Amino acid sequence: MYQKSTLSNGLRVLTVPMPHVRSVTVACFFGAGSRYESDAEAGLSHYLEHMLFKGTKKRPLPQQISEAIEGIGGFMNASTDREITIYWAKVARHHFATAADLLADIILHSVFKPAEVERERKVILEEIGSINDSPQQLVDLLIDTTMWPGQALGRDVGGTKESVSALSRRAMLDYLARQYAPNNCVVAVAGDITHEEVVNVIGEHLGKWKRSKPRTWFPAKKGQRAPRASLKSQKTEQAHLCIAFPGLSSKHPDRYALDMLNVVMGEGMSSRLFLEIREKLGLAYDVHSYASHFLDDGALTLYAGVEPKNIDRTIGAALSVLESMKEPVPEHEMHKAKEMTKGRLLLRTEDTRSMAGWVGAQELLRNEVVTIDDVVGIVDAMTPEAVQAVAKRIITPAKRNLAIVGPFRTQARFERLIAR
């Protein structure tokens, strides 16, 4: 599925051969994100990501960076999460060298003009402020804060208005020098291209990049012993709620069983949550669940947006569906969930960006790559008993977390509700 080489400076280069496509995706993955930040640095990784598009020595204007890719019909973007920051460009096959040159340029030669730093600070503050106008995003943040209070894993990746306002250009440069290093980076390339060509081009651009001593991530503080509830009182047409339980890490052997549980419970229009809460009870338009896996922790979370007067009934119905997962999953549901999982995995193999992401993120975070064929084999071998066992382990009353954004005055009623 892929080939891997490691340059002398520690930079790992992975390629995924896709001879049937005409595009190439080049992606650079860094061990940088909100879990690598102190409280005072909250939002620094995200701010830095923005700044790498604001000018280099070779391309001093932001538009010169965007035009370099858009001018050849390609796409370029970046994202920052808790454990990883990604920069990627997807171009036609014959423009591979241009994409590699541009990504290397912004990583190694961004200039951080003071005027651009201040201009982008305003943009990020607006981005943070926009979340308050999006209750669905707000409840996603609130459930994380509820599950992981007072720690990096529970913080907004973008930071707060206070922390972002206080971040300095010097702090960015120090963070860049520490975290953006070849021994803390993986370059993944997918498309109709040979491994040798990729290694030669990447080596030419990044082979002399100097190593550093990057900071490791801040570990999760665990130990929840009682249900928790949080309320953000806000005038909204809908009440938005999340119910979550501590889950499993990305390295846990039972993570795939939890993923299967999640598919049965809350993925798609034939899932239990959708059929019960939307189709049968008519309480919500959007109701779903998702499983998150981090380096040392995880979560199983469900979301629903409902009319405020139906909030109690919806929570009760959601808890009933959750409890139902502790019973053996019938064979027809297991078969559907397996085929849905495998089908969506296999569809990823048609897109160069998806395949670069598949190998690059795993290599950076886990130092290994589980192939899609490996996962298909795991899914095929999954049993109802394995799903039931992980449900009994994860879905426990003492570990419930509830977050609500809506027009309610007191949190106490929800604390009582989640503790039943």
DRENSE-854001 format. One record per residue (C-alpha): residue in one letter; chain; x negated, y, z. Coordinates in Angstrom, 3 decimals, decimal comma. Each point is the difference from the previous one (the first is absolute). Layout:
REM residues N
   aa   ch          u          v          w
    A    A          X          Y          Z
...
This chain:
REM residues 420
   aa   ch          u          v          w
    M    A      0,000      0,000      0,000
    Y    A     -2,839      2,425      0,790
    Q    A     -3,762      0,444      0,112
    K    A     -2,038      1,802      2,630
    S    A     -3,442      1,581      0,170
    T    A     -1,643      1,993      2,782
    L    A     -2,392      2,799     -0,886
    S    A     -3,202      0,555      1,977
    N    A      1,607      2,861      1,964
    G    A      2,833     -2,255      1,214
    L    A      2,663      1,116     -2,486
    R    A      2,265     -2,892     -0,937
    V    A      1,242     -0,133     -3,595
    L    A      2,903     -2,304     -0,905
    T    A      1,510     -0,562     -3,430
    V    A      3,208     -1,703     -1,083
    P    A     -0,059     -1,135     -3,639
    M    A      3,253      0,778     -1,844
    P    A     -0,776     -0,528     -3,709
    H    A      3,675      0,317     -1,023
    V    A      0,318      3,688      1,008
    R    A     -1,241      3,252     -1,506
    S    A     -0,484      1,952      3,213
    V    A     -2,655      0,083      2,696
    T    A      0,469      1,096      3,599
    V    A     -2,993      1,130      2,024
    A    A      0,679      0,254      3,742
    C    A     -2,247      0,985      2,902
    F    A      1,005     -1,191      3,476
    F    A     -1,414      1,539      3,186
    G    A      0,170     -0,978      3,651
    A    A      1,560      3,346      0,865
    G    A      3,420      0,937      1,312
    S    A      1,890      1,038      3,097
    R    A     -1,301     -2,962      2,032
    Y    A     -3,532      1,337     -0,394
    E    A      0,874      3,423      1,435
    S    A     -0,106      1,346      3,533
    D    A      3,009      1,996      1,205
    A    A     -1,795      3,248     -0,873
    E    A     -0,657     -1,320     -3,519
    A    A      3,605     -1,020     -0,702
    G    A      0,713      0,506     -3,689
    L    A     -3,663      0,355     -0,981
    S    A     -0,084     -3,029     -2,334
    H    A      3,064      1,241     -1,866
    Y    A     -1,310      3,576     -0,202
    L    A     -3,314     -1,270     -1,358
    E    A      1,788     -2,046     -2,650
    H    A      1,710      3,162     -1,248
    M    A     -3,270      1,903     -0,102
    L    A     -1,733     -2,462     -2,299
    F    A      2,233      1,249     -2,817
    K    A     -0,885      3,668      0,516
    G    A     -3,303      0,322     -1,807
    T    A     -3,460     -1,502     -0,482
    K    A     -3,309      1,416     -1,176
    K    A      0,676     -1,381     -3,475
    R    A      3,720      0,829     -0,004
    P    A      0,377      3,071      2,231
    L    A      3,722      0,551     -0,642
    P    A      2,779     -2,385      1,137
    Q    A      1,551      0,080     -3,464
    Q    A     -3,241     -1,275     -1,518
    I    A      0,347     -3,109      2,142
    S    A      3,639     -0,629     -0,927
    E    A     -0,570      0,818     -3,675
    A    A     -2,869     -2,478     -0,231
    I    A      2,506     -2,829      0,501
    E    A      3,247      1,486     -1,288
    G    A     -1,819      1,153     -3,130
    I    A     -0,616     -3,631     -0,949
    G    A      3,517     -1,159      0,902
    G    A     -0,945     -1,539      3,325
    F    A      1,219      0,227      3,563
    M    A     -1,950      0,821      3,145
    N    A      0,980      0,247      3,636
    A    A     -0,969     -0,839      3,553
    S    A      1,651     -1,031      3,245
    T    A     -0,892     -0,094      3,666
    D    A      1,436     -2,471      2,481
    R    A     -0,912     -1,155      3,472
    E    A     -2,847     -2,313     -0,979
    I    A     -0,951      0,852     -3,557
    T    A     -0,392      2,893     -2,433
    I    A      0,233     -0,748     -3,727
    Y    A     -0,968      2,012     -3,086
    W    A      1,006     -1,449     -3,349
    A    A      0,184      0,747     -3,700
    K    A      1,836     -2,007     -2,660
    V    A     -1,049      0,623     -3,599
    A    A     -0,093     -1,654     -3,414
    R    A     -2,743     -2,619     -0,202
    H    A     -2,394      2,114     -2,082
    H    A      0,095      2,819      2,586
    F    A     -1,356     -2,136      2,847
    A    A     -3,291      1,903      0,152
    T    A      1,827      3,321      0,333
    A    A      2,084     -1,285      2,926
    A    A     -3,065     -1,398      1,756
    D    A     -1,916      3,246     -0,498
    L    A      2,832      2,123      1,368
    L    A      0,581     -2,104      3,118
    A    A     -3,721     -0,046      0,752
    D    A     -0,140      3,759     -0,501
    I    A      2,760      0,849      2,507
    I    A     -1,364     -2,458      2,557
    L    A     -3,622      1,130     -0,142
    H    A      0,124      3,603     -1,154
    S    A      3,108      1,747      1,341
    V    A     -0,951      3,504      1,161
    F    A      2,716      0,887      2,558
    K    A      0,191      3,680     -0,835
    P    A      1,169      1,846      3,143
    A    A      2,780      1,721     -1,953
    E    A      1,260     -3,377     -1,280
    V    A     -0,145     -1,469      3,507
    E    A      2,298      2,749      1,283
    R    A      2,295     -0,134     -3,019
    E    A      0,454     -3,758      0,369
    R    A      0,580      0,343      3,740
    K    A      3,168      1,954     -0,834
    V    A      1,098     -2,722     -2,421
    I    A     -0,457     -2,728      2,607
    L    A      1,853      1,989      2,644
    E    A      2,897      0,281     -2,450
    E    A     -0,201     -3,745     -0,592
    I    A      0,213     -0,638      3,744
    G    A      2,890      2,434      0,316
    S    A      1,929     -1,706     -2,786
    I    A      0,310     -3,157      2,110
    N    A      2,286      1,847      2,419
    D    A      2,415      0,463     -2,913
    S    A     -0,076     -3,723     -0,787
    P    A      1,589     -1,951      2,852
    Q    A     -0,813     -3,340     -1,628
    Q    A     -3,712      0,860      0,060
    L    A      0,357      1,422      3,475
    V    A      1,494     -3,183      1,424
    D    A     -2,850     -2,010     -1,559
    L    A     -2,462      2,164      1,928
    L    A      2,082     -0,173      3,161
    I    A      0,101     -3,793      0,059
    D    A     -3,792     -0,124     -0,324
    T    A     -0,408      2,466      2,873
    T    A      2,425     -2,080      2,055
    M    A     -1,870     -3,253     -0,660
    W    A     -3,523      1,389      0,372
    P    A      0,257      3,017      2,313
    G    A     -3,052      2,151      0,648
    Q    A     -2,288     -1,711     -2,510
    A    A     -1,235      0,275     -3,560
    L    A      2,206     -2,774     -1,367
    G    A      3,103      1,914      1,056
    R    A     -1,034      3,365     -1,445
    D    A      1,099      1,586     -3,257
    V    A     -2,764     -0,579     -2,546
    G    A      0,254      3,659     -0,979
    G    A     -0,568      1,199      3,554
    T    A      1,943      2,819      1,642
    K    A      0,213      3,673     -0,854
    E    A     -2,149      0,713      3,047
    S    A     -2,739     -2,507     -0,838
    V    A     -0,148      0,891     -3,697
    S    A     -0,124      3,711      0,803
    A    A     -3,076     -0,604      2,169
    L    A     -1,995     -2,196     -2,410
    S    A     -3,149      1,659     -1,333
    R    A     -1,975     -0,340     -3,206
    R    A     -2,940     -1,219      2,109
    A    A      2,139     -2,785      1,461
    M    A      0,917     -1,111     -3,528
    L    A     -3,604     -0,092     -1,146
    D    A     -1,075     -1,953      3,085
    Y    A      2,834     -2,504     -0,494
    L    A     -0,834     -0,309     -3,694
    A    A     -3,660     -0,708      0,756
    R    A      0,941     -2,636      2,578
    Q    A      2,937     -1,873     -1,557
    Y    A     -0,607      0,462     -3,732
    A    A     -2,961     -2,291     -0,471
    P    A     -0,767     -2,943     -2,308
    N    A     -0,032     -2,441      2,915
    N    A      3,533      1,161      0,879
    C    A      1,378     -0,114     -3,542
    V    A      1,299     -2,496     -2,546
    V    A      0,379      0,789     -3,705
    A    A      2,563     -2,191     -1,746
    V    A      0,561      0,024     -3,755
    A    A      2,722     -1,907     -1,838
    G    A      0,560     -0,226     -3,739
    D    A     -1,456     -1,251     -3,251
    I    A     -3,598      0,550      1,039
    T    A     -2,953     -2,155      0,959
    H    A     -1,466     -0,187      3,461
    E    A     -3,454      0,791     -1,351
    E    A      1,161      3,228     -1,640
    V    A      1,737      1,135      3,172
    V    A     -3,005     -0,740      2,225
    N    A     -2,324      1,852     -2,382
    V    A      2,213      3,104     -0,211
    I    A      0,803      0,117      3,716
    G    A     -3,637     -0,594      0,846
    E    A     -1,015      2,883     -2,240
    H    A      2,368      2,382      1,779
    L    A     -0,056     -1,295      3,584
    G    A     -3,120     -2,155      0,281
    K    A     -2,084      2,738      1,680
    W    A      2,718      0,927      2,504
    K    A     -1,457     -0,031      3,516
    R    A      1,252     -2,239      2,793
    S    A      1,352      1,376      3,287
    K    A      1,315     -1,286      3,314
    P    A      3,791      0,300     -0,297
    R    A      2,219      0,039      3,067
    T    A      2,211     -3,002      0,538
    W    A      3,750      0,274      0,560
    F    A      1,669      0,579      3,365
    P    A      1,639     -3,254      1,213
    A    A      3,693     -0,260      0,771
    K    A      1,115      0,255      3,617
    K    A      2,496     -2,781      0,552
    G    A      2,003     -1,282      2,934
    Q    A      3,637      1,033     -0,453
    R    A      2,089     -1,586      2,747
    A    A      3,385      1,687     -0,325
    P    A      2,199      1,378     -2,791
    R    A     -0,625      3,571     -1,139
    A    A      2,219      2,580     -1,665
    S    A     -0,726      3,434     -1,461
    L    A      2,386      2,646     -1,301
    K    A     -0,688      3,002     -2,210
    S    A      3,124      2,116      0,314
    Q    A      0,713      1,632     -3,338
    K    A      3,099      1,132     -1,878
    T    A      0,295     -2,486     -2,841
    E    A      2,808     -1,493     -2,064
    Q    A     -1,320     -3,472      0,702
    A    A     -1,607     -1,554      3,026
    H    A     -3,258     -1,731     -0,906
    L    A     -1,203     -2,899      2,121
    C    A     -2,898     -2,425      0,167
    I    A     -0,268     -3,086      2,185
    A    A     -3,492     -1,486      0,217
    F    A     -1,952     -2,726      1,759
    P    A     -3,774     -0,430      0,363
    G    A     -1,082     -2,271     -2,834
    L    A     -3,142     -1,765     -1,204
    S    A     -3,346      1,203     -1,317
    S    A     -1,135     -0,425     -3,588
    K    A     -2,346     -2,770      1,121
    H    A      2,536     -1,990      2,028
    P    A      0,717     -3,455     -1,461
    D    A      3,759      0,430      0,533
    R    A      0,258      3,326     -1,859
    Y    A      1,412     -1,763     -3,085
    A    A      2,729     -1,611      2,065
    L    A      0,917      3,458      1,307
    D    A      0,036      1,314     -3,558
    M    A      2,388     -2,789     -0,974
    L    A      2,219      0,795      2,981
    N    A      0,104      3,605     -1,183
    V    A      1,027     -1,000     -3,532
    V    A      2,890     -2,086      1,293
    M    A      1,085      2,669      2,434
    G    A     -0,348      3,267     -1,831
    E    A     -1,438      0,050     -3,523
    G    A      2,387      0,448     -2,876
    M    A      3,759      0,044     -0,484
    S    A      0,411     -3,659      0,967
    S    A     -1,790      0,314      3,357
    R    A      1,815     -0,557      3,278
    L    A     -0,151      3,646      1,065
    F    A      1,369      1,235     -3,316
    L    A      2,794     -2,570     -0,157
    E    A      1,079      0,569      3,612
    I    A     -0,406      3,732      0,525
    R    A      0,769      1,306     -3,492
    E    A      2,092     -2,606     -1,794
    K    A      2,028     -1,416      2,896
    L    A      0,254      2,903      2,459
    G    A     -0,467      2,936     -2,394
    L    A     -2,111      1,890      2,533
    A    A     -3,023      1,041     -2,077
    Y    A     -1,084      0,769     -3,531
    D    A     -3,680     -0,668      0,669
    V    A     -0,967     -2,783      2,382
    H    A     -3,188     -2,030     -0,254
    S    A     -2,986     -1,326      1,927
    Y    A     -3,746     -0,227     -0,476
    A    A     -3,028     -1,646      1,602
    S    A     -3,199      1,990      0,602
    H    A     -3,392     -1,591      0,623
    F    A     -2,995      1,899      1,375
    L    A     -3,457     -1,162      1,020
    D    A      0,965     -0,872      3,559
    D    A      3,773      0,456      0,210
    G    A      3,151      0,265     -2,073
    A    A      3,734      0,601      0,049
    L    A      3,318     -1,362     -1,191
    T    A      2,311      2,951     -0,660
    L    A      3,527      0,492     -1,282
    Y    A      1,558      3,262     -1,182
    A    A      3,578      1,183     -0,561
    G    A      1,655      3,323     -0,735
    V    A      3,580      0,176      1,281
    E    A      2,803      2,350      0,958
    P    A     -0,715      1,218      3,557
    K    A      3,251     -1,413      1,405
    N    A     -1,094     -3,479     -1,175
    I    A     -3,425      0,038      1,639
    D    A      0,839     -2,311      2,910
    R    A      1,771     -2,505     -2,219
    T    A     -2,879     -0,021     -2,471
    I    A     -2,591     -0,601      2,719
    G    A      2,090     -2,877      1,330
    A    A      0,330     -1,556     -3,459
    A    A     -3,723      0,386     -0,678
    L    A     -0,904     -1,667      3,291
    S    A      2,331     -2,885     -0,872
    V    A     -1,728     -0,496     -3,346
    L    A     -3,373      0,087      1,746
    E    A      1,117     -2,638      2,484
    S    A      1,300     -2,177     -2,840
    M    A     -3,557     -0,317     -1,300
    K    A     -0,826     -2,174      3,020
    E    A      2,050     -2,811     -1,515
    P    A     -1,400     -2,215     -2,787
    V    A      0,309      1,695     -3,394
    P    A      2,246     -2,070     -2,312
    E    A     -1,705     -1,557     -2,995
    H    A      1,786      2,155     -2,576
    E    A     -1,179      3,187      1,749
    M    A     -3,550     -1,304      0,260
    H    A     -0,014     -0,873     -3,691
    K    A      1,283      3,447     -0,985
    A    A     -2,503      1,768      2,247
    K    A     -2,895     -2,079     -1,341
    E    A      0,901      0,649     -3,618
    M    A      0,495      3,709      0,653
    T    A     -3,377      0,236      1,714
    K    A     -1,844     -1,928     -2,691
    G    A      1,704      1,861     -2,818
    R    A     -0,947      3,402      1,369
    L    A     -3,558     -1,141      0,615
    L    A     -0,360     -1,272     -3,555
    L    A      1,424      3,193     -1,472
    R    A     -2,899      1,873      1,619
    T    A     -2,429     -1,889     -2,214
    E    A      1,174      1,974     -3,043
    D    A     -1,184      3,398      1,298
    T    A     -3,654      1,012      0,252
    R    A      0,599      2,391      2,881
    S    A      1,768     -2,696      2,033
    M    A     -2,795     -2,490     -0,562
    A    A     -2,740      2,462      0,864
    G    A      1,922      0,783      3,174
    W    A      0,470     -3,671      0,829
    V    A     -3,695     -0,863      0,021
    G    A     -1,407      3,360      1,164
    A    A      2,067      0,436      3,146
    Q    A     -0,520     -3,572      1,171
    E    A     -3,741      0,127     -0,599
    L    A     -0,358      3,233      1,953
    L    A      2,215     -0,914      2,937
    R    A     -0,546     -3,763      0,254
    N    A     -3,299     -0,639     -1,801
    E    A      1,764     -2,658     -2,031
    V    A      2,655     -0,250     -2,695
    V    A      2,951     -2,342      0,162
    T    A      1,058     -0,433     -3,614
    I    A      3,578      0,194     -1,211
    D    A     -0,157     -3,705     -0,843
    D    A     -1,101     -0,669      3,596
    V    A      3,001      1,913      1,334
    V    A      2,370     -1,787     -2,389
    G    A     -1,275     -3,272      1,431
    I    A      0,580      1,222      3,553
    V    A      3,534      1,089     -0,904
    D    A      0,824     -3,326     -1,649
    A    A     -1,141     -1,850      3,130
    M    A      1,996      2,198      2,403
    T    A      2,589     -1,840      2,128
    P    A      3,167      1,182      1,763
    E    A     -1,612     -1,112      3,258
    A    A     -2,937      2,367     -0,535
    V    A      2,345      2,939     -0,599
    Q    A      2,098     -0,919      3,040
    A    A     -3,082     -0,257      2,211
    V    A     -1,269      3,440     -0,951
    A    A      3,494      1,460      0,463
    K    A      0,173     -1,335      3,545
    R    A     -3,434      1,436      0,700
    I    A      0,596      3,466     -1,466
    I    A      3,691      0,760      0,549
    T    A      0,205      0,281      3,784
    P    A      2,196      2,457      1,966
    A    A     -2,900      1,359      2,067
    K    A     -1,873      1,043     -3,158
    R    A      2,818      1,932     -1,664
    N    A     -0,698      3,542     -1,166
    L    A      2,726      2,355     -1,205
    A    A     -0,450      3,379     -1,698
    I    A      2,874      2,259     -1,035
    V    A      0,214      3,303     -1,828
    G    A      3,470      1,491      0,059
    P    A      2,552      2,315      1,631
    F    A     -0,112     -1,491      3,493
    R    A     -0,692      1,775      3,281
    T    A     -1,358     -2,619      2,347
    Q    A     -2,495     -2,817     -0,341
    A    A      1,268     -1,910      3,024
    R    A      2,932     -1,590     -1,845
    F    A     -2,398     -1,548     -2,511
    E    A     -2,350     -1,197      2,708
    R    A      2,921     -1,873      1,521
    L    A      1,088     -1,325     -3,390
    I    A     -3,388     -1,433     -0,981
    A    A     -0,477     -1,578      3,431
    R    A      3,173     -2,127     -0,169
